[in-house]
């Protein structure tokens, strides 16, 4: 791995996969003498939690519709 001029590195795909890291996950770098470890930030929201949080409250446009009306809308029935 090479450090960019901005101090960035790319974590190899297999390492991300092995650690279960997804885009947007928060990680921390822990220094121990001459070594550094990348660890997931404890208590940081997961990718799924971030998605649910972003979507929460956005499906309010059709709350006054009946179940049949919603199903027709989803099926694109006329």
C-alpha positions as CSV (number, residue, x, y, z in Angstrom):
1,X,0.0,0.0,0.0
2,X,1.1,3.5,-0.7
3,X,0.1,6.7,1.3
4,X,-1.3,9.5,-1.0
5,X,-0.2,13.1,-0.7
6,X,-3.4,13.6,1.4
7,X,-2.4,10.9,3.9
8,X,-4.9,8.3,2.6
9,X,-4.5,4.6,2.0
10,X,-6.8,2.1,0.3
11,X,-7.8,-0.9,2.5
12,X,-7.7,-3.9,0.2
13,X,-11.0,-5.4,-0.8
14,X,-10.3,-8.8,0.9
15,X,-9.4,-7.1,4.2
16,X,-12.6,-5.0,4.1
17,X,-14.6,-8.1,3.3
18,X,-12.9,-10.1,6.1
19,X,-13.6,-7.3,8.6
20,X,-17.1,-6.6,7.3
21,X,-16.3,-3.0,6.6
22,X,-18.7,-1.1,4.3
23,X,-18.5,2.4,2.7
24,X,-19.4,4.9,5.3
25,X,-18.3,2.8,8.3
26,X,-16.4,4.6,10.9
27,X,-12.9,3.3,11.8
28,X,-10.2,4.4,14.1
29,X,-6.4,3.9,13.8
30,X,-4.7,2.7,17.0
31,X,-0.9,3.1,17.2
32,X,1.1,0.6,19.2
33,X,4.8,1.4,19.0
34,X,5.8,0.8,15.4
35,X,2.5,-0.7,14.4
36,X,-1.0,0.6,13.6
37,X,-4.3,-1.2,13.7
38,X,-7.5,-0.2,12.0
39,X,-10.6,-0.9,14.1
40,X,-14.3,-0.3,13.8
41,X,-15.4,2.6,16.0
42,X,-17.4,1.0,18.9
43,X,-21.1,2.2,18.9
44,X,-20.9,3.8,15.5
45,X,-24.1,3.1,13.4
46,X,-23.9,0.4,10.9
47,X,-24.6,0.9,7.2
48,X,-28.1,-0.5,7.7
49,X,-28.8,1.8,10.7
50,X,-27.6,4.8,8.7
51,X,-29.9,3.8,5.8
52,X,-33.0,3.4,8.0
53,X,-32.2,6.6,9.8
54,X,-32.0,8.5,6.5
55,X,-35.3,6.9,5.2
56,X,-37.3,7.2,8.4
57,X,-40.3,9.5,8.0
58,X,-40.0,9.8,4.2
59,X,-43.0,7.5,3.3
60,X,-45.7,9.8,4.5
61,X,-47.3,10.9,1.1
62,X,-49.9,8.1,1.0
63,X,-50.9,7.6,4.6
64,X,-54.5,8.5,3.9
65,X,-54.9,5.7,1.3
66,X,-56.6,2.4,2.0
67,X,-54.7,-0.9,1.6
68,X,-56.5,-1.6,-1.7
69,X,-55.5,1.9,-3.0
70,X,-51.9,1.4,-2.0
71,X,-51.8,-2.1,-3.6
72,X,-53.3,-0.6,-6.8
73,X,-50.7,2.1,-6.8
74,X,-47.9,-0.5,-6.3
75,X,-49.2,-2.7,-9.0
76,X,-49.8,0.4,-11.3
77,X,-53.4,-0.6,-11.7
78,X,-55.8,1.9,-13.2
